[in-house]
């Protein structure tokens, strides 16, 4: 008679592996793998059919497709250059507004307090260029 339990060794510990475990694992593998194998075969069949049908069309329309590809690449390059120019213009505009704000802000402070500039200029002169006559 057939032995219903086989002893299988995983690592260092021997385990009992029943026929029901093997049978249920096989049924699960067929239930999951069968439809996947069928979908893979159908996908391969459709891809091969489309390749055979479309190959002459690609050869026939290849000059047109090359022209369309070049126009598409030119369009993408144009949009990329326009984006770069727009970003450059925005950064220059931001820099210009910052400069105007600093200059107007600095001028308004000078108009309000002219003695501060004279004192700063004098301190800079005395700190860096004055010689001690002591």
Buried (B, 14 or more C-beta within 10 A) or exposed (E): EEEEEEEEEEEEEEEEBEEEEEEEEEEEEEEEEEEEEEEEEEEEEEEEEEEEEEEEEEEEEEEEEEEEEEEEEEEEEEEEEEEEEEEEEEEEEEEEEEEEEEEEEEEEEEEEEEEEEEEEEEEEEEEEEEEEEE
